[in-house]
C-alpha cells in the first residue's frame, strides 16, 4: 500500500513519483532527489551596512512604511569610546579628573518586510571586516554603491512624497519607464539609492 502524506506536509517532506504522481516519503525517494531539495535556496535576508543602525531602522520605518521587527544587540566597538578631562584647583593642589564615556550602538535591526527580511548592521565591525573585508562606500559625491534597495507600492506617487517629506533625499520623481513600471528614486540617510516602483504584473501582495 502506498504511503500517503498529509496535505500540509507534501510540499515539505514528500516527493511525487514522476510517472504515477503518488507521494513518496523521504525513505522512498532517490538520494539525488533529497540532495536537490536540500540545495534549494531561500532568500532570507538583505543586509544593509549603515553608519547608525537605530537611525536607519527609524528612517526606513518612517519614510517607507515598514514596521520594526527588532532592534537589539548593543555593543561597544573599538572606536566608540571617548574621554573627557577636567581640572579643578584647590590651593596648590591640582585635581585632574578623567572620565570615559562608552558610546553604545545598536548592532542589528530588522524590518517586517515579507519573506525576505531587510536587516541593518554597522558599517564597520571586527567580525566582518577581518573575515570578508571592509565595506567600501562611495568616495565622491555623485557616486553610488553597486546595490540599490527597491520597494513596490500601489500608489508610488504617494509613497515617493511621504519618503521625501520624512527625510529621504529626492533623486528622480516617479515616471513611467519603457517596461511599463512607474519608478522614482531617493537616497536614504546613508546615501543609499532606494527605488520606489509600482507593482508589475502579479507582484502585488495578496490579501
Residue pairs with C-beta under 8 A, 6 or more apart in sequence:
2 22
2 23
3 23
3 24
3 25
3 28
4 23
5 13
5 14
5 23
5 25
10 16
10 23
13 25
13 26
14 23
14 24
14 25
15 23
15 24
15 26
15 28
15 29
15 33
15 37
16 22
16 23
16 24
17 23
17 24
26 34
43 115
43 116
44 116
44 117
45 116
45 117
45 118
45 119
46 116
46 117
46 118
46 119
46 149
47 119
47 120
47 121
48 56
48 118
48 119
48 120
48 121
48 149
48 192
49 120
49 121
49 122
49 123
49 135
50 56
50 120
50 121
50 122
50 123
50 189
50 190
50 192
51 122
51 123
51 190
52 105
52 106
52 189
53 71
53 105
53 106
53 107
53 108
53 109
53 120
53 121
53 122
54 71
54 105
54 106
54 109
55 189
56 109
56 120
56 188
56 189
56 190
57 68
57 71
57 106
57 109
57 111
57 120
58 68
59 166
59 167
59 168
59 188
59 189
60 66
60 111
60 118
60 120
60 188
61 67
61 68
61 111
62 166
62 167
63 162
63 163
63 166
63 167
63 168
63 188
64 151
64 159
64 163
64 194
65 159
65 162
66 111
66 112
66 113
66 118
67 111
67 112
68 109
68 110
68 111
68 112
69 110
69 111
69 112
69 117
70 108
70 109
70 110
71 106
71 108
71 109
71 110
72 106
72 107
72 108
72 109
73 106
73 107
73 108
74 104
74 105
74 106
74 107
75 104
75 105
75 107
76 102
76 103
76 104
76 105
77 105
77 122
77 124
77 125
77 126
78 126
79 124
80 102
80 103
80 104
80 105
81 100
81 101
81 102
81 103
82 100
82 101
82 103
83 98
83 99
83 100
83 101
84 98
84 99
84 101
85 96
85 97
85 98
86 96
86 97
86 99
87 94
87 95
87 96
87 97
88 94
88 95
88 97
89 95
105 122
107 121
107 122
107 125
108 119
108 120
108 121
109 119
109 120
109 121
110 117
110 118
110 119
110 120
111 117
111 118
111 119
114 205
118 149
121 128
123 135
123 137
124 134
124 135
128 135
129 135
136 145
137 145
137 190
137 191
138 144
138 145
138 191
144 191
144 192
144 193
145 192
145 193
147 192
148 192
148 193
148 194
148 195
149 188
149 192
149 193
149 194
149 195
150 194
150 195
150 196
150 197
151 159
151 194
151 195
151 196
151 197
152 196
152 197
152 198
152 199
152 200
152 203
152 204
153 159
153 196
153 197
153 198
153 199
154 198
154 199
154 204
156 174
156 182
156 183
156 184
156 196
156 197
156 198
157 174
157 182
157 184
159 196
160 170
160 173
160 174
160 184
160 186
160 196
163 186
163 194
163 196
164 170
164 186
167 189
168 186
168 187
168 188
168 194
169 186
169 187
169 188
169 191
170 186
171 184
171 185
171 186
171 187
171 193
172 184
172 185
173 184
174 182
174 183
174 184
174 196
174 198
175 182
175 183
175 184
176 182
177 183
179 200
180 200
181 197
181 198
181 200
182 197
182 198
183 195
183 196
183 197
183 198
184 195
184 196
184 197
185 193
185 194
185 195
185 196
186 193
186 194
186 196
187 193
187 194
188 194
